[in-house]
Amino acid sequence: MIPLKRPKAPANLEKRLAVKSKSLTENYADAKKARDAWKGARAVRRDLKELLASMAAGFVRCMYCGDSLGTDIDHFKPIARDPLSAFIWENHFLACSHCNSNQKRDQYPCNHSGECLLVNPSREDPYDHIRLNLPTGKYQGRTEKGMETIRVFGLSRPDLELGRAHAYVRCESMLRDWSTRIENGREDAANTVLRSLMVQPFADVLYAMIKKSDAPGAANVFEADVLAALKSMRNKLETQDVMDSFQNP
Ligand SMILES: [Zn+2]
């Protein structure tokens, strides 16, 4: 999971969402009524999906696992729990069908004060709550919220851990390749590698590498040439917003 920049919904869509929300309120909608209204709002769902796709990492990757294609609109706060949030733009994320239907479903754990215990990637940095062991691809919760997020979204699935471990090998290799091309004065070829690196699945791996390369002890985590490449990549991307580079090309 990486932080995501949520764009403002276009005025026209915002207005249609407001009309739908108003109708739910006026009809005292329960979960069933809200679900029916959601299913019936085909055009709104299509436009929401398009907007969410522009916010997703890489080629429309799931906003939770970062691996599979994001196909479903997930209600972060489930309709079962809050029917009136069914049409709230900030409550929508794009998830793969596995994360949406097999993992998260209607889960929305909260602590004693009622604060949600799931990391909301459009409001906070998942890295503050979840750490990634790069060579093994395993996630570890740093906070209660991080642990609940890993549990609810199933982020310790063996296929995801293996995928992240292999993504780490690819990232190291591509960073070395990128540096070599720059050293050889092949800037266009270097940019091609960099672009490909930014949009590959498991963006959380490269994101964790960038964060770790800036933290104390980075020299113990990375080999010298990879660390140098990460630093020069950070410098290069500093002129633009680094998170923009992860988003849909
Ligand atoms: Zn997923």
Residues whose N, C-alpha, C, O or C-beta is under 5 A from the ligand:
A	BS01	ZN	C62 Y64 C65 G66 A95 C96 C99
